Amino acid sequence: MSSVPLIEELVVLLLCGQEAAFSYGGVLNVSAQSTSDQEFKNIVKETQRKKETRLRRRQAPEDPLMVKKREQLGHSRRVWHHMTQALEAGNKELAEGKHHNLAKVWDIVLLARNLLAAKEVAQDLAAEEGFEAEVRRLLHICIEHASKPLGAEQDKAAHDKELQTKGGYKKIMITCLQFINNLITGNETRKLHIWLHLFGTPSSLHATGTPPAKPKAKPTKGGKNAAKPPPAPGSGVGSISVPPAPGVSVAQHNETAAKCNSLSAGFNTKHYKPGFLTNIPRLLQPDEIEPLLIIIQSGVSQIPGTDESMQAVRCKLMLAQGSGRDLFREILVFLGAWEVDEDDFCHIVLTQITEAILLNGLAPYAYESFKSDGLEIVTPAQSVLLKLLVSVYKEPRRLRHPHRTAQQDEEETPILQMDKTIPPFFINAFRKSVIDEIIKIVRLQGEISKGTKSKDEFTWSLWDLDRIYEGVYQFLELFVLFSEDHEVKADMAKDWGFVGNIIQLLGEMDKAIPRYLASKDTKRDPPKTGASATNATAAAGVNKENHMVERPFDLSGDLPEEPAEDQTQDGYDDDNDRDLVEPEEFTWPHVKRFCVNIMSNLTCIDDVIPNKEVQDFVREHDGLVPILNQCKYDDDNPYIREYAIICLKGLLGGNLESQEVVRNLEAKKVEVPEEVLDRNEYEHLIDNKGRMTMSKRDRLERNGNGDRVTEVKQ
């Protein structure tokens, strides 16, 4: 192990050896070079923490000797100077297609990444000595080499060697991203400079803002008052002009703009290539792309200890430039392609990034930016953005600081308030670009199943329908969340075009898409007589184990059990025995359930008082029958029967005209569940696990005005 006083001299000597190995390969003594490489690897290990889990690594105390070595090396301008020279020589060799020294380059970047733990002094030295610029150049080289397709018609040895080389470039790429993340941590200047390199220089932003003021003084040959020449395009010198955000005072905006211009001073344009990270999501896997996501998260999200105004500026800069939008789109497509789970680290970080975009009022802009020039109804990037918005609205506090308790988050983290401009935008987008196309497809499916249309007229493939379905699913799930917000629900209930579209979609689905039972021989509809309810209640008194039924609204407890809970979750069940090989047989799982759920939320004001206008609108537009038809089991739409019953009770509550329509349907032998007309005096409840159940309703005595006066227990 190297002693602390001499470690700086040793590292400088080893770096000179690395530079010589790059520049004069084959001239140096092989044995001496091998010894030098091993010693350099030892230095890297001595400045690096031991590999542990993420949580333990943050909590474990650091080795004081390791910290001292990192500080001594990280605060040394000589060390950064020689590291820059060595990496510059290595980059030159890699750019020429010489891959045999990949390991040496990786070791240099690893050491630099470790030294940045010395924080601001090391971060500034890395930028001032040009090492940061060389890392960006190296990252660009790695992307170019890793993106090249494998050679055709190679033997196994050549193929394996090429794969190994690509793997080496990917390792360096990941380490470079880790270096950039360490470079910007807690350093606003470095963070802004990296942002400008990723998404555009200050001078490139003047197109959307006010150009920098021209110098008043005429240029002279000398003197203190000599004016500097105007910045050249792309030089990175100049003032950043960002339009003020809504609700921000002029003084606050000017203060933020001045801060931006101050931080952008000294911007290094060496190896300036905005957008060079766009291809990274195509090259890495979920566990490898984490550093890139953390870089974006640390630049835009409202993390404790960051400057909120500067975070907002960077969020706007990212989406204002084409390179920023392209990178974010590729990340969204990456997330969708890998089908990353909601509990995965990548999904959680992207949810926080999406929340920052939402809080800055840029969610509609981002959605519109991800449109396709083709015929796609909803692009993959738009679908994933909608999915992330659902996660944001579901759990606004999902990301917690590892050292903060849930109580601290509860006290200091405000609950995310739903911006009332967001629901109308996505509702309009759905009505404008999605709903008509979906109804067209579903209607054609119904006509084909009836034999009035030929299968040849159905031009969509299963792959097309999968992509369309993903977008529709995310739209409807988002609308369910919107309809659970009291203020937004009131506005949605007044949008008769939207309500009519949901009713129309459900009606077309009801006519064209048959319900599906995984085991028709064991599942049957519940009995429709009141006697069965009495028998079930009596049986519950004898055997307590039978008083809980699997189907919450079944008054009979003798039905066979449902599949396990994990088999009835949202999404496709890949293990079922269905053979849906024809596109026209696509079943649109969960769409009916979402439509019924949305209508159920809109039928009540404050979840209690029936909305008379919605009740009448649904009845007048023939919406009762399709909702009534959902009071049956359908394994493509879990628990749709229960949702439909709740929806119908909201539509019929206190509305004699609608009740009469249902009674007339019952007289025509249309199946109407007992719970709908409430002849059994049962009420619907939601248990502590979020499942719907039934219990006997207390009889309420009312006075002549209909007000409750007493409660009489049954």
Secondary structure in CASP SS format (residue, H / E / C, confidence):
PFRMAT SS
TARGET T0000
AUTHOR 0000-0000-0000
METHOD secondary structure of the structure
MODEL  1
M C 1.00
S C 1.00
S C 1.00
V H 1.00
P H 1.00
L H 1.00
I H 1.00
E H 1.00
E H 1.00
L H 1.00
V H 1.00
V H 1.00
L H 1.00
L H 1.00
L H 1.00
C H 1.00
G H 1.00
Q H 1.00
E H 1.00
A H 1.00
A H 1.00
F H 1.00
S H 1.00
Y C 1.00
G C 1.00
G C 1.00
V C 1.00
L C 1.00
N C 1.00
V H 1.00
S H 1.00
A H 1.00
Q H 1.00
S H 1.00
T H 1.00
S H 1.00
D H 1.00
Q H 1.00
E H 1.00
F H 1.00
K H 1.00
N H 1.00
I H 1.00
V H 1.00
K H 1.00
E H 1.00
T C 1.00
Q C 1.00
R C 1.00
K C 1.00
K C 1.00
E C 1.00
T C 1.00
R H 1.00
L H 1.00
R H 1.00
R H 1.00
R H 1.00
Q H 1.00
A C 1.00
P C 1.00
E C 1.00
D C 1.00
P H 1.00
L H 1.00
M H 1.00
V H 1.00
K H 1.00
K H 1.00
R H 1.00
E H 1.00
Q H 1.00
L H 1.00
G H 1.00
H C 1.00
S C 1.00
R H 1.00
R H 1.00
V H 1.00
W H 1.00
H H 1.00
H H 1.00
M H 1.00
T H 1.00
Q H 1.00
A H 1.00
L H 1.00
E H 1.00
A H 1.00
G H 1.00
N H 1.00
K H 1.00
E H 1.00
L H 1.00
A H 1.00
E C 1.00
G C 1.00
K C 1.00
H C 1.00
H C 1.00
N C 1.00
L H 1.00
A H 1.00
K H 1.00
V H 1.00
W H 1.00
D H 1.00
I H 1.00
V H 1.00
L H 1.00
L H 1.00
A H 1.00
R H 1.00
N H 1.00
L H 1.00
L H 1.00
A H 1.00
A H 1.00
K C 1.00
E H 1.00
V H 1.00
A H 1.00
Q H 1.00
D H 1.00
L H 1.00
A H 1.00
A H 1.00
E H 1.00
E C 1.00
G C 1.00
F H 1.00
E H 1.00
A H 1.00
E H 1.00
V H 1.00
R H 1.00
R H 1.00
L H 1.00
L H 1.00
H H 1.00
I H 1.00
C H 1.00
I H 1.00
E H 1.00
H H 1.00
A H 1.00
S H 1.00
K C 1.00
P C 1.00
L C 1.00
G C 1.00
A C 1.00
E C 1.00
Q C 1.00
D C 1.00
K H 1.00
A H 1.00
A H 1.00
H H 1.00
D H 1.00
K H 1.00
E H 1.00
L H 1.00
Q H 1.00
T H 1.00
K H 1.00
G H 1.00
G H 1.00
Y H 1.00
K H 1.00
K H 1.00
I H 1.00
M H 1.00
I H 1.00
T H 1.00
C H 1.00
L H 1.00
Q H 1.00
F H 1.00
I H 1.00
N H 1.00
N H 1.00
L H 1.00
I H 1.00
T C 1.00
G C 1.00
N C 1.00
E H 1.00
T H 1.00
R H 1.00
K H 1.00
L H 1.00
H H 1.00
I H 1.00
W H 1.00
L H 1.00
H H 1.00
L H 1.00
F H 1.00
G C 1.00
T C 1.00
P H 1.00
S H 1.00
S H 1.00
L H 1.00
H H 1.00
A H 1.00
T H 1.00
G C 1.00
T C 1.00
P C 1.00
P C 1.00
A C 1.00
K C 1.00
P C 1.00
K C 1.00
A C 1.00
K C 1.00
P C 1.00
T C 1.00
K C 1.00
G C 1.00
G C 1.00
K C 1.00
N C 1.00
A C 1.00
A C 1.00
K C 1.00
P C 1.00
P C 1.00
P C 1.00
A C 1.00
P C 1.00
G C 1.00
S C 1.00
G C 1.00
V C 1.00
G C 1.00
S C 1.00
I C 1.00
S C 1.00
V C 1.00
P C 1.00
P C 1.00
A C 1.00
P C 1.00
G C 1.00
V C 1.00
S C 1.00
V H 1.00
A H 1.00
Q H 1.00
H H 1.00
N H 1.00
E H 1.00
T H 1.00
A H 1.00
A H 1.00
K H 1.00
C H 1.00
N H 1.00
S H 1.00
L H 1.00
S C 1.00
A C 1.00
G C 1.00
F C 1.00
N C 1.00
T C 1.00
K C 1.00
H C 1.00
Y C 1.00
K C 1.00
P C 1.00
G C 1.00
F C 1.00
L C 1.00
T C 1.00
N C 1.00
I H 1.00
P H 1.00
R H 1.00
L H 1.00
L C 1.00
Q C 1.00
P C 1.00
D C 1.00
E C 1.00
I C 1.00
E H 1.00
P H 1.00
L H 1.00
L H 1.00
I H 1.00
I H 1.00
I H 1.00
Q H 1.00
S H 1.00
G H 1.00
V H 1.00
S C 1.00
Q C 1.00
I C 1.00
P C 1.00
G C 1.00
T C 1.00
D C 1.00
E H 1.00
S H 1.00
M H 1.00
Q H 1.00
A H 1.00
V H 1.00
R H 1.00
C H 1.00
K H 1.00
L H 1.00
M H 1.00
L H 1.00
A H 1.00
Q C 1.00
G H 1.00
S H 1.00
G H 1.00
R H 1.00
D H 1.00
L H 1.00
F H 1.00
R H 1.00
E H 1.00
I H 1.00
L H 1.00
V H 1.00
F H 1.00
L H 1.00
G H 1.00
A H 1.00
W H 1.00
E C 1.00
V C 1.00
D C 1.00
E C 1.00
D C 1.00
D C 1.00
F H 1.00
C H 1.00
H H 1.00
I H 1.00
V H 1.00
L H 1.00
T H 1.00
Q H 1.00
I H 1.00
T H 1.00
E H 1.00
A H 1.00
I H 1.00
L H 1.00
L H 1.00
N C 1.00
G C 1.00
L C 1.00
A H 1.00
P H 1.00
Y H 1.00
A H 1.00
Y H 1.00
E H 1.00
S H 1.00
F C 1.00
K C 1.00
S C 1.00
D C 1.00
G C 1.00
L C 1.00
E C 1.00
I C 1.00
V C 1.00
T C 1.00
P H 1.00
A H 1.00
Q H 1.00
S H 1.00
V H 1.00
L H 1.00
L H 1.00
K H 1.00
L H 1.00
L H 1.00
V H 1.00
S H 1.00
V H 1.00
Y H 1.00
K H 1.00
E C 1.00
P C 1.00
R C 1.00
R C 1.00
L C 1.00
R C 1.00
H C 1.00
P C 1.00
H C 1.00
R C 1.00
T C 1.00
A H 1.00
Q H 1.00
Q H 1.00
D H 1.00
E H 1.00
E H 1.00
E H 1.00
T C 1.00
P C 1.00
I C 1.00
L C 1.00
Q C 1.00
M C 1.00
D C 1.00
K C 1.00
T C 1.00
I H 1.00
P H 1.00
P H 1.00
F H 1.00
F H 1.00
I H 1.00
N H 1.00
A H 1.00
F H 1.00
R H 1.00
K H 1.00
S H 1.00
V C 1.00
I H 1.00
D H 1.00
E H 1.00
I H 1.00
I H 1.00
K H 1.00
I H 1.00
V H 1.00
R H 1.00
L H 1.00
Q H 1.00
G H 1.00
E H 1.00
I H 1.00
S H 1.00
K H 1.00
G C 1.00
T C 1.00
K C 1.00
S C 1.00
K H 1.00
D H 1.00
E H 1.00
F C 1.00
T C 1.00
W C 1.00
S C 1.00
L H 1.00
W H 1.00
D H 1.00
L H 1.00
D H 1.00
R H 1.00
I H 1.00
Y H 1.00
E H 1.00
G H 1.00
V H 1.00
Y H 1.00
Q H 1.00
F H 1.00
L H 1.00
E H 1.00
L H 1.00
F H 1.00
V H 1.00
L H 1.00
F H 1.00
S H 1.00
E C 1.00
D C 1.00
H H 1.00
E H 1.00
V H 1.00
K H 1.00
A H 1.00
D H 1.00
M H 1.00
A H 1.00
K H 1.00
D C 1.00
W H 1.00
G H 1.00
F H 1.00
V H 1.00
G H 1.00
N H 1.00
I H 1.00
I H 1.00
Q H 1.00
L H 1.00
L H 1.00
G H 1.00
E H 1.00
M H 1.00
D H 1.00
K H 1.00
A H 1.00
I C 1.00
P C 1.00
R C 1.00
Y C 1.00
L C 1.00
A C 1.00
S C 1.00
K C 1.00
D C 1.00
T C 1.00
K C 1.00
R C 1.00
D C 1.00
P C 1.00
P C 1.00
K C 1.00
T C 1.00
G H 1.00
A H 1.00
S H 1.00
A H 1.00
T H 1.00
N H 1.00
A H 1.00
T H 1.00
A H 1.00
A H 1.00
A H 1.00
G H 1.00
V H 1.00
N C 1.00
K H 1.00
E H 1.00
N H 1.00
H C 1.00
M C 1.00
V C 1.00
E C 1.00
R C 1.00
P C 1.00
F C 1.00
D C 1.00
L C 1.00
S C 1.00
G C 1.00
D C 1.00
L C 1.00
P C 1.00
E C 1.00
E C 1.00
P C 1.00
A C 1.00
E H 1.00
D H 1.00
Q H 1.00
T C 1.00
Q C 1.00
D C 1.00
G C 1.00
Y C 1.00
D C 1.00
D C 1.00
D C 1.00
N C 1.00
D C 1.00
R C 1.00
D C 1.00
L C 1.00
V C 1.00
E C 1.00
P H 1.00
E H 1.00
E H 1.00
F C 1.00
T C 1.00
W C 1.00
P C 1.00
H C 1.00
V H 1.00
K H 1.00
R H 1.00
F H 1.00
C H 1.00
V H 1.00
N H 1.00
I H 1.00
M H 1.00
S H 1.00
N H 1.00
L H 1.00
T C 1.00
C E 1.00
I E 1.00
D C 1.00
D C 1.00
V C 1.00
I E 1.00
P E 1.00
N C 1.00
K H 1.00
E H 1.00
V H 1.00
Q H 1.00
D H 1.00
F H 1.00
V H 1.00
R H 1.00
E H 1.00
H C 1.00
D C 1.00
G C 1.00
L H 1.00
V H 1.00
P H 1.00
I H 1.00
L H 1.00
N C 1.00
Q C 1.00
C C 1.00
K C 1.00
Y C 1.00
D C 1.00
D C 1.00
D C 1.00
N C 1.00
P C 1.00
Y C 1.00
I H 1.00
R H 1.00
E H 1.00
Y H 1.00
A H 1.00
I H 1.00
I H 1.00
C H 1.00
L H 1.00
K H 1.00
G H 1.00
L H 1.00
L H 1.00
G C 1.00
G C 1.00
N C 1.00
L H 1.00
E H 1.00
S H 1.00
Q H 1.00
E H 1.00
V H 1.00
V H 1.00
R H 1.00
N H 1.00
L H 1.00
E H 1.00
A H 1.00
K C 1.00
K C 1.00
V C 1.00
E C 1.00
V C 1.00
P C 1.00
E H 1.00
E H 1.00
V H 1.00
L H 1.00
D C 1.00
R C 1.00
N C 1.00
E C 1.00
Y E 1.00
E E 1.00
H E 1.00
L E 1.00
I E 1.00
D C 1.00
N C 1.00
K C 1.00
G C 1.00
R C 1.00
M E 1.00
T E 1.00
M E 1.00
S E 1.00
K E 1.00
R C 1.00
D C 1.00
R E 1.00
L E 1.00
E E 1.00
R E 1.00
N C 1.00
G C 1.00
N C 1.00
G C 1.00
D C 1.00
R E 1.00
V E 1.00
T E 1.00
E E 1.00
V E 1.00
K C 1.00
Q C 1.00
END
